[in-house]
Amino acid sequence: MTVAAVVVTYNRLADLKLCLESLRAQTRPLEAIVVVNNGSTDGTAEWLGEQSGLIVITQANLGGAGGFAAGISRAYDGGTEQIWCMDDDCLAEPDALERLLQSPEIGPCIKNCVSVSTLNPELLAFGMHQPYRSFLRVSDLAGVELIMGVASLFNGTLISAAVVKDIGLPDPRLFIWGDEVEYMTRAMARGYPVCTVPGAVFHHPPAFDRDGIPWPGAWKRYYAVRNQRRVFQNRQGPTFGHLVYWKWAARLVRQQFSGKHPHRLYNGLLTAEAAFDAAFGNFRKRPEHILTLRLFQWRQRRAAAGSPPAGQLTTKPS
């Protein structure tokens, strides 16, 4: 069994160094480590140029989706049988890969490490939910060998090359936020098992509330809303999934416009823009092309220049 790791990085050189150190310390050595540098500007490219034993791909910032598409493609073309994917802020326990490979054999599949919070070692960074059971704490995992149907891609995600051959690569057009769920549900729709292996441990910063991100960072929700159409279609079929998405998106737009936060107008416009693009199959937008973000940036520049805003575009909390 040959295994190549794929690490996608963007402007987190300190994290990347620790991540690679944890990979090099694995009790089951890797055959290759592929690092995809998504256009970092913090010295990452220079540092990677001084390293040996790495396969480095340098490209423009194509988000997590574009990064993992490039990295998985390189590992797959190199003939590896298993591809182990992770972000640059992941830290693998020394036996994480060994435990993944020793877990019960279920054929070509996707197996994920469990992510423990770096802020609280008793909590999981990403909670996992099954219909009749939830896993939120490390203690919840006691005696559990596999958690089927649940995985937090791409955080220590082991993908069989046979799965890649059948379903293809992550779609680079999805950029971020939802690209990993789309890939997982695409595999499940083709009948491939997806699971988490509690004995294989990663350490990762805890998940955060995406809906609660203040502007200007909240523009990233555009991708979370837009990419959800593909998730619905993977789970419920092309036609019915599209209809379900429309209903879900319409409700979400109403909720954002009627919220009680200072930027509810921006949130509503952003959600509506994402839903409109998804409905008409526009998955090409890069961040600089998001109209709501451009509006927000324009108004920020006017405010910084001391110009009065052209009309009251934001509303105060009621």
The 8 nearest C-alpha neighbors of each residue, nearest first, counted from 0:
[[1, 80, 2, 81, 79, 100, 30, 29],
 [2, 0, 80, 79, 30, 81, 3, 29],
 [1, 3, 81, 30, 29, 82, 79, 80],
 [4, 2, 31, 82, 32, 30, 29, 83],
 [3, 5, 83, 32, 84, 82, 33, 31],
 [4, 6, 84, 33, 70, 34, 83, 32],
 [7, 5, 34, 85, 86, 87, 84, 35],
 [8, 6, 35, 86, 66, 34, 87, 36],
 [9, 7, 87, 36, 37, 35, 6, 86],
 [8, 10, 39, 37, 11, 36, 38, 7],
 [11, 9, 39, 41, 12, 40, 8, 43],
 [12, 10, 14, 13, 9, 15, 8, 87],
 [11, 13, 15, 14, 43, 10, 16, 41],
 [12, 14, 16, 15, 11, 17, 18, 10],
 [15, 13, 88, 17, 11, 12, 16, 87],
 [14, 16, 87, 12, 18, 17, 13, 11],
 [17, 15, 19, 13, 14, 18, 20, 12],
 [18, 16, 20, 14, 15, 19, 21, 13],
 [17, 19, 15, 90, 21, 20, 16, 89],
 [20, 18, 22, 16, 21, 17, 15, 23],
 [19, 21, 17, 23, 18, 22, 16, 24],
 [22, 20, 24, 18, 19, 23, 91, 90],
 [23, 21, 19, 24, 20, 25, 18, 91],
 [22, 24, 20, 21, 25, 19, 28, 29],
 [25, 23, 21, 22, 93, 20, 26, 28],
 [26, 24, 93, 27, 22, 28, 23, 94],
 [27, 25, 94, 93, 28, 24, 97, 96],
 [26, 28, 25, 97, 96, 29, 94, 93],
 [29, 27, 25, 26, 30, 23, 24, 22],
 [28, 30, 31, 2, 3, 27, 32, 4],
 [29, 31, 3, 2, 1, 28, 32, 79],
 [32, 30, 3, 29, 4, 33, 2, 53],
 [33, 31, 4, 53, 3, 5, 54, 34],
 [32, 34, 54, 5, 55, 4, 53, 6],
 [35, 33, 6, 55, 5, 7, 54, 56],
 [34, 36, 56, 7, 66, 55, 57, 70],
 [35, 37, 57, 8, 38, 56, 9, 34],
 [38, 36, 60, 9, 58, 59, 39, 8],
 [37, 39, 59, 60, 58, 36, 40, 57],
 [40, 38, 10, 9, 37, 41, 43, 36],
 [39, 41, 42, 10, 38, 43, 44, 9],
 [42, 40, 10, 43, 39, 12, 11, 44],
 [41, 43, 45, 44, 40, 46, 39, 12],
 [42, 44, 46, 45, 12, 41, 47, 39],
 [45, 43, 47, 46, 42, 48, 39, 36],
 [44, 46, 48, 42, 43, 47, 49, 41],
 [47, 45, 43, 48, 49, 44, 42, 50],
 [46, 48, 44, 50, 49, 45, 43, 55],
 [49, 47, 45, 46, 50, 44, 51, 55],
 [48, 50, 47, 46, 45, 51, 44, 53],
 [51, 49, 47, 48, 46, 52, 53, 45],
 [50, 52, 53, 49, 48, 47, 54, 55],
 [51, 53, 50, 54, 32, 31, 33, 55],
 [54, 52, 32, 51, 55, 33, 50, 34],
 [53, 55, 33, 32, 34, 56, 52, 31],
 [56, 54, 34, 33, 35, 53, 57, 36],
 [55, 57, 35, 36, 34, 58, 54, 33],
 [58, 56, 36, 35, 37, 55, 38, 59],
 [59, 57, 37, 38, 36, 60, 56, 35],
 [58, 60, 38, 37, 61, 57, 36, 39],
 [59, 61, 37, 38, 62, 58, 9, 39],
 [62, 60, 65, 59, 174, 66, 37, 63],
 [63, 61, 174, 64, 65, 175, 60, 66],
 [62, 64, 66, 175, 65, 174, 67, 61],
 [65, 63, 171, 174, 62, 67, 66, 178],
 [66, 64, 171, 61, 68, 62, 63, 67],
 [65, 67, 63, 69, 64, 68, 7, 35],
 [66, 68, 70, 69, 64, 65, 71, 63],
 [67, 69, 65, 169, 168, 66, 71, 70],
 [70, 68, 72, 66, 67, 71, 65, 73],
 [69, 71, 67, 73, 72, 68, 5, 35],
 [72, 70, 74, 73, 68, 69, 67, 75],
 [71, 73, 75, 69, 70, 74, 76, 68],
 [74, 72, 70, 76, 71, 75, 77, 69],
 [75, 73, 77, 71, 76, 72, 79, 70],
 [76, 74, 72, 77, 78, 73, 79, 71],
 [75, 77, 73, 78, 74, 72, 79, 71],
 [76, 78, 74, 75, 79, 73, 72, 3],
 [77, 79, 76, 75, 80, 74, 160, 1],
 [78, 80, 1, 75, 81, 2, 77, 74],
 [79, 81, 160, 1, 2, 0, 159, 78],
 [82, 80, 2, 159, 160, 158, 79, 1],
 [81, 83, 158, 3, 157, 2, 4, 84],
 [82, 84, 157, 4, 156, 5, 3, 155],
 [85, 83, 5, 156, 155, 153, 4, 6],
 [84, 86, 154, 153, 155, 6, 5, 89],
 [87, 85, 7, 88, 6, 89, 154, 8],
 [86, 88, 15, 8, 89, 7, 14, 6],
 [87, 89, 14, 86, 203, 15, 18, 90],
 [90, 88, 203, 87, 18, 86, 202, 91],
 [91, 89, 202, 18, 201, 21, 203, 92],
 [92, 90, 201, 21, 95, 93, 202, 200],
 [91, 93, 95, 94, 200, 201, 90, 21],
 [94, 92, 25, 95, 26, 24, 91, 21],
 [93, 95, 97, 26, 92, 96, 25, 98],
 [96, 94, 199, 92, 98, 97, 200, 93],
 [97, 95, 99, 98, 94, 100, 27, 199],
 [96, 98, 94, 100, 27, 99, 95, 101],
 [99, 97, 101, 95, 199, 100, 96, 102],
 [100, 98, 96, 102, 97, 101, 199, 95],
 [99, 101, 97, 98, 102, 96, 103, 104],
 [100, 102, 98, 99, 97, 103, 104, 96],
 [101, 103, 99, 100, 98, 104, 196, 144],
 [104, 102, 105, 101, 145, 144, 100, 99],
 [103, 105, 106, 102, 101, 100, 107, 108],
 [106, 104, 103, 107, 108, 192, 102, 191],
 [105, 107, 104, 108, 192, 191, 159, 103],
 [108, 106, 159, 161, 162, 191, 105, 109],
 [109, 107, 192, 191, 159, 193, 106, 158],
 [108, 110, 158, 193, 157, 192, 159, 194],
 [111, 109, 157, 194, 195, 156, 193, 108],
 [112, 110, 156, 195, 155, 150, 196, 157],
 [111, 113, 199, 155, 196, 200, 195, 201],
 [112, 114, 200, 197, 201, 199, 195, 196],
 [115, 113, 201, 202, 124, 123, 203, 200],
 [116, 114, 123, 202, 124, 203, 201, 120],
 [117, 115, 124, 205, 123, 118, 119, 203],
 [116, 118, 204, 203, 119, 202, 120, 115],
 [119, 117, 116, 120, 204, 205, 122, 203],
 [118, 120, 116, 121, 122, 117, 115, 123],
 [121, 119, 122, 116, 115, 117, 118, 123],
 [120, 122, 137, 119, 136, 123, 138, 115],
 [123, 121, 136, 120, 137, 119, 116, 115],
 [122, 124, 115, 116, 125, 136, 135, 114],
 [123, 125, 205, 116, 115, 114, 206, 203],
 [126, 124, 123, 206, 114, 127, 205, 151],
 [125, 127, 135, 134, 123, 124, 128, 133],
 [128, 126, 134, 133, 125, 149, 135, 129],
 [127, 129, 133, 132, 134, 130, 126, 149],
 [128, 130, 132, 131, 133, 127, 149, 148],
 [131, 129, 132, 128, 133, 148, 127, 149],
 [132, 130, 129, 133, 128, 134, 127, 146],
 [131, 133, 129, 130, 128, 134, 127, 139],
 [134, 132, 128, 127, 129, 135, 131, 126],
 [133, 135, 127, 139, 126, 136, 128, 140],
 [134, 136, 126, 123, 122, 133, 127, 139],
 [137, 135, 122, 138, 139, 123, 121, 134],
 [136, 138, 139, 121, 122, 140, 123, 135],
 [137, 139, 136, 140, 141, 121, 122, 135],
 [140, 138, 136, 137, 134, 141, 135, 133],
 [139, 141, 138, 143, 137, 142, 197, 134],
 [142, 140, 143, 138, 139, 137, 197, 144],
 [141, 143, 140, 144, 139, 197, 138, 145],
 [144, 142, 140, 141, 145, 197, 146, 196],
 [143, 145, 142, 196, 197, 146, 198, 102],
 [146, 144, 196, 195, 143, 147, 194, 197],
 [147, 145, 195, 194, 149, 196, 148, 144],
 [148, 146, 194, 149, 145, 193, 195, 192],
 [147, 149, 193, 194, 146, 150, 192, 129],
 [150, 148, 194, 147, 195, 146, 193, 127],
 [149, 151, 195, 111, 194, 152, 193, 148],
 [152, 150, 153, 154, 111, 125, 149, 156],
 [153, 151, 154, 179, 156, 150, 180, 111],
 [152, 154, 85, 156, 84, 155, 151, 86],
 [155, 153, 85, 152, 156, 151, 86, 84],
 [154, 156, 85, 112, 84, 111, 153, 83],
 [155, 157, 111, 84, 83, 153, 154, 110],
 [156, 158, 83, 110, 82, 109, 111, 81],
 [159, 157, 109, 82, 81, 156, 108, 160],
 [158, 160, 81, 161, 162, 107, 108, 80],
 [159, 161, 163, 80, 162, 81, 164, 158],
 [160, 162, 164, 159, 163, 107, 165, 80],
 [163, 161, 165, 159, 160, 164, 166, 107],
 [164, 162, 167, 160, 165, 166, 161, 168],
 [163, 165, 161, 162, 167, 166, 160, 75],
 [164, 166, 162, 163, 167, 161, 189, 186],
 [167, 165, 163, 164, 162, 186, 168, 185],
 [168, 166, 163, 164, 165, 169, 162, 170],
 [167, 169, 68, 170, 163, 166, 72, 71],
 [170, 168, 68, 182, 64, 171, 67, 167],
 [169, 171, 172, 173, 64, 168, 68, 178],
 [172, 170, 65, 64, 173, 174, 169, 68],
 [171, 173, 174, 170, 283, 282, 65, 64],
 [172, 174, 171, 178, 170, 175, 64, 226],
 [173, 175, 62, 64, 172, 171, 63, 61],
 [176, 174, 63, 62, 178, 64, 173, 177],
 [177, 175, 223, 178, 222, 174, 179, 219],
 [176, 178, 180, 179, 223, 226, 181, 175],
 [177, 179, 181, 173, 180, 176, 64, 175],
 [178, 180, 182, 177, 181, 152, 183, 153],
 [181, 179, 183, 177, 182, 178, 184, 230],
 [182, 180, 230, 178, 184, 179, 183, 185],
 [181, 183, 185, 179, 180, 184, 169, 178],
 [182, 184, 180, 186, 185, 181, 179, 187],
 [185, 183, 187, 181, 186, 182, 233, 188],
 [186, 184, 182, 188, 183, 187, 233, 181],
 [185, 187, 189, 183, 184, 188, 191, 182],
 [186, 188, 184, 190, 191, 189, 185, 192],
 [187, 189, 185, 190, 186, 184, 233, 234],
 [190, 188, 186, 187, 191, 185, 166, 165],
 [189, 191, 187, 188, 192, 186, 185, 108],
 [190, 192, 187, 108, 186, 189, 193, 107],
 [193, 191, 108, 187, 109, 190, 194, 148],
 [194, 192, 109, 148, 110, 108, 147, 149],
 [193, 195, 147, 110, 148, 149, 146, 150],
 [194, 196, 111, 146, 150, 110, 112, 145],
 [195, 197, 145, 112, 198, 199, 111, 113],
 [198, 196, 113, 199, 195, 140, 144, 145],
 [197, 199, 196, 200, 98, 144, 113, 95],
 [200, 198, 95, 112, 98, 197, 196, 99],
 [201, 199, 113, 112, 95, 92, 198, 114],
 [200, 202, 91, 114, 90, 92, 113, 115],
 [203, 201, 115, 90, 114, 117, 89, 116],
 [202, 204, 89, 116, 117, 114, 115, 124],
 [205, 203, 117, 116, 124, 206, 118, 202],
 [206, 204, 124, 116, 203, 207, 125, 117],
 [205, 207, 124, 125, 204, 208, 116, 126],
 [208, 206, 209, 205, 211, 212, 210, 204],
 [207, 209, 211, 210, 212, 206, 205, 213],
 [208, 210, 211, 212, 207, 220, 217, 219],
 [211, 209, 208, 212, 220, 217, 213, 207],
 [210, 212, 208, 209, 213, 217, 207, 214],
 [211, 213, 217, 209, 210, 216, 214, 208],
 [214, 212, 217, 216, 211, 215, 262, 210],
 [215, 213, 216, 217, 212, 218, 262, 295],
 [214, 216, 217, 213, 218, 295, 292, 296],
 [217, 215, 214, 218, 213, 212, 219, 220],
 [216, 218, 214, 212, 219, 213, 215, 220],
 [219, 217, 220, 216, 221, 292, 215, 269],
 [220, 218, 221, 217, 222, 216, 223, 176],
 [219, 221, 223, 222, 218, 217, 224, 209],
 [222, 220, 219, 273, 224, 223, 218, 269],
 [223, 221, 225, 220, 224, 226, 176, 219],
 [222, 224, 220, 176, 177, 221, 226, 225],
 [225, 223, 222, 221, 227, 226, 273, 220],
 [224, 226, 273, 222, 277, 227, 274, 223],
 [227, 225, 228, 177, 223, 222, 229, 224],
 [226, 228, 230, 229, 224, 225, 231, 223],
 [229, 227, 231, 226, 230, 244, 225, 232],
 [228, 230, 232, 227, 231, 226, 233, 181],
 [229, 231, 227, 181, 233, 228, 232, 234],
 [232, 230, 240, 234, 228, 229, 233, 235],
 [231, 233, 240, 236, 237, 229, 235, 234],
 [234, 232, 230, 231, 185, 236, 184, 235],
 [235, 233, 231, 232, 236, 230, 184, 188],
 [236, 234, 240, 232, 231, 233, 239, 237],
 [235, 237, 232, 240, 239, 238, 233, 234],
 [238, 236, 232, 240, 239, 241, 235, 233],
 [239, 237, 241, 240, 236, 242, 232, 235],
 [238, 240, 242, 241, 236, 237, 235, 243],
 [241, 239, 232, 235, 231, 243, 236, 238],
 [240, 242, 244, 238, 239, 243, 232, 237],
 [241, 243, 239, 245, 244, 240, 246, 238],
 [244, 242, 240, 246, 245, 241, 247, 239],
 [243, 245, 241, 247, 242, 246, 228, 248],
 [246, 244, 248, 242, 243, 247, 249, 241],
 [245, 247, 243, 249, 244, 248, 250, 242],
 [246, 248, 244, 250, 245, 249, 243, 251],
 [247, 249, 251, 245, 250, 246, 244, 274],
 [250, 248, 252, 246, 251, 247, 245, 253],
 [249, 251, 253, 247, 248, 252, 254, 246],
 [250, 252, 248, 254, 249, 253, 255, 247],
 [253, 251, 249, 255, 254, 250, 267, 270],
 [254, 252, 250, 256, 251, 255, 257, 249],
 [253, 255, 251, 257, 252, 256, 258, 250],
 [256, 254, 267, 258, 252, 257, 253, 266],
 [257, 255, 267, 253, 263, 254, 258, 264],
 [256, 258, 254, 255, 253, 259, 263, 267],
 [259, 257, 255, 256, 263, 260, 254, 316],
 [258, 260, 316, 317, 257, 261, 263, 315],
 [259, 261, 316, 263, 262, 258, 315, 314],
 [262, 260, 315, 316, 263, 314, 259, 313],
 [263, 261, 265, 264, 260, 266, 313, 314],
 [262, 264, 266, 265, 256, 260, 261, 255],
 [265, 263, 267, 266, 262, 256, 313, 268],
 [266, 264, 268, 262, 267, 263, 269, 291],
 [267, 265, 263, 269, 264, 268, 255, 270],
 [266, 268, 256, 255, 264, 270, 265, 269],
 [269, 267, 271, 265, 270, 266, 272, 264],
 [268, 270, 266, 272, 267, 271, 291, 265],
 [269, 271, 273, 267, 272, 268, 252, 266],
 [270, 272, 268, 274, 273, 269, 252, 275],
 [273, 271, 269, 275, 270, 274, 268, 276],
 [272, 274, 225, 270, 276, 221, 271, 275],
 [273, 275, 277, 271, 276, 272, 225, 278],
 [276, 274, 272, 278, 277, 273, 271, 279],
 [277, 275, 281, 273, 279, 278, 274, 280],
 [278, 276, 280, 274, 225, 279, 275, 281],
 [277, 279, 275, 276, 280, 274, 245, 241],
 [278, 280, 276, 277, 281, 275, 274, 282],
 [281, 279, 277, 278, 282, 276, 275, 283],
 [280, 282, 276, 283, 279, 277, 284, 278],
 [283, 281, 172, 280, 284, 173, 277, 276],
 [282, 284, 281, 172, 285, 173, 280, 276],
 [285, 283, 288, 282, 286, 289, 281, 287],
 [284, 286, 288, 287, 283, 289, 174, 172],
 [287, 285, 288, 289, 284, 292, 218, 219],
 [286, 288, 285, 289, 293, 292, 284, 290],
 [287, 289, 286, 285, 284, 290, 293, 292],
 [290, 288, 292, 286, 291, 287, 293, 284],
 [289, 291, 293, 292, 288, 294, 272, 269],
 [292, 290, 294, 293, 269, 289, 295, 268],
 [293, 291, 295, 294, 290, 289, 296, 218],
 [292, 294, 290, 296, 291, 295, 297, 289],
 [295, 293, 291, 297, 292, 296, 290, 298],
 [294, 296, 292, 298, 293, 297, 299, 291],
 [297, 295, 299, 293, 298, 294, 292, 300],
 [298, 296, 294, 300, 299, 295, 293, 301],
 [297, 299, 301, 295, 300, 296, 302, 294],
 [300, 298, 296, 302, 297, 301, 303, 295],
 [299, 301, 303, 297, 298, 302, 304, 296],
 [300, 302, 298, 304, 306, 299, 303, 305],
 [301, 303, 299, 305, 304, 300, 306, 298],
 [304, 302, 300, 305, 301, 299, 306, 298],
 [305, 303, 301, 302, 306, 300, 299, 307],
 [304, 306, 302, 303, 301, 307, 300, 308],
 [307, 305, 301, 304, 302, 308, 303, 309],
 [306, 308, 309, 305, 302, 301, 310, 304],
 [307, 309, 310, 306, 298, 301, 302, 311],
 [310, 308, 307, 311, 312, 298, 306, 301],
 [311, 309, 308, 312, 307, 313, 298, 314],
 [310, 312, 313, 309, 308, 314, 307, 315],
 [313, 311, 310, 314, 264, 309, 308, 265],
 [312, 314, 311, 264, 262, 315, 261, 263],
 [315, 313, 261, 316, 312, 264, 262, 263],
 [314, 316, 261, 317, 313, 260, 259, 262],
 [317, 315, 259, 260, 261, 314, 258, 263],
 [316, 259, 315, 260, 314, 258, 261, 257]]
